[in-house]
Amino acid sequence: MKLVFAIVSNDDASLVNSSLTKAGFHVTKLATTGGFLKAGNTTFIIGTEDEKVDKVLELLRRQCSRRTQMMPNTTAMDGAMYSTYPIEVAVGGATVFVLNVDRFEKL
């Protein structure tokens, strides 16, 4: 048995949730926030059999699109914040952790 943690952008969370549940996976959703962009994310926790992990990853790849976004670039100098030119950053996609489960009980 495996436990899959998938951190996805809030923009992709609805599609991910519906795809996983349609495919018969039980998911738990947590609202999370990224550290770098301070943007909203959704973390999905999915428990599944070893042989179904590839199906979970396939669904995530299909629904979590990577894209670029322009973000304001601010610089602190002499105690004041200065706004400079915007920078392009990559957003979206998914960060996925797959862990072994030693024991599972549904009470």
C-alpha positions in Angstrom: 0.0 0.0 0.0 1.1 3.5 -0.8 0.3 7.0 0.4 0.5 9.7 -2.2 0.8 13.4 -1.3 0.1 15.7 -4.3 0.6 19.4 -3.9 -1.2 21.2 -6.7 -2.2 24.8 -7.6 -5.6 25.9 -6.5 -6.3 26.6 -10.2 -5.9 22.9 -11.0 -7.5 21.5 -7.7 -11.0 21.1 -9.0 -10.1 19.1 -12.1 -7.7 16.9 -10.0 -10.4 16.2 -7.4 -13.0 15.3 -10.0 -10.6 13.1 -12.0 -9.4 11.2 -9.0 -12.8 10.6 -7.6 -14.2 9.6 -11.0 -11.4 7.0 -11.3 -12.5 5.6 -7.9 -9.8 7.0 -5.7 -10.7 8.3 -2.2 -9.0 11.6 -1.5 -8.5 14.0 1.4 -8.0 17.6 0.5 -6.0 20.1 2.6 -5.8 23.9 1.9 -2.1 24.8 1.9 0.1 27.8 1.0 3.3 27.8 -0.9 6.3 29.5 0.6 7.9 31.1 -2.4 5.0 32.7 -4.2 2.7 32.6 -1.1 0.0 31.3 -3.5 -2.8 29.0 -2.5 -2.3 25.3 -3.1 -4.3 22.2 -2.4 -2.6 19.1 -1.0 -4.3 15.8 -1.9 -3.7 12.7 0.3 -4.5 9.5 -1.5 -4.1 6.0 -0.1 -3.9 3.3 -2.8 -2.6 -0.1 -3.7 0.9 -0.2 -5.1 -0.2 -1.2 -8.6 -2.5 1.9 -8.8 0.1 4.5 -8.1 0.9 4.9 -11.8 -2.7 5.6 -12.5 -2.8 8.4 -9.9 0.4 9.9 -11.4 -1.1 9.8 -14.9 -4.3 11.6 -13.7 -2.2 14.2 -12.0 0.0 14.8 -15.1 -3.1 15.2 -17.2 -4.8 17.8 -14.9 -1.8 19.8 -13.5 -0.5 22.0 -16.3 2.7 23.9 -15.8 2.6 27.5 -17.0 4.4 30.8 -16.6 3.1 33.9 -14.8 4.4 37.4 -14.5 5.1 38.4 -10.8 6.1 41.8 -9.5 9.7 41.9 -8.4 10.3 44.0 -5.3 13.6 44.8 -3.8 14.3 46.2 -0.3 17.0 48.9 -0.2 17.7 51.3 2.7 14.6 50.1 4.5 12.2 50.9 1.7 10.5 48.7 -0.8 11.1 49.5 -4.5 9.1 47.9 -7.3 11.1 46.9 -10.3 10.4 45.1 -13.5 8.1 42.0 -13.3 9.7 38.6 -13.6 8.4 35.4 -15.2 8.0 32.5 -12.9 6.8 28.9 -13.5 3.6 28.0 -11.7 1.3 25.0 -11.7 2.3 21.4 -12.1 2.4 19.2 -9.1 4.8 18.1 -6.4 4.2 14.5 -5.5 5.5 12.3 -2.7 4.8 8.6 -2.7 5.4 6.8 0.7 5.2 3.2 1.8 2.4 2.4 4.2 3.3 -0.2 6.9 -0.2 -0.5 8.2 -3.7 0.7 7.2 -6.9 0.5 9.2 -10.3 2.0 8.4 -12.2 2.4 11.6 
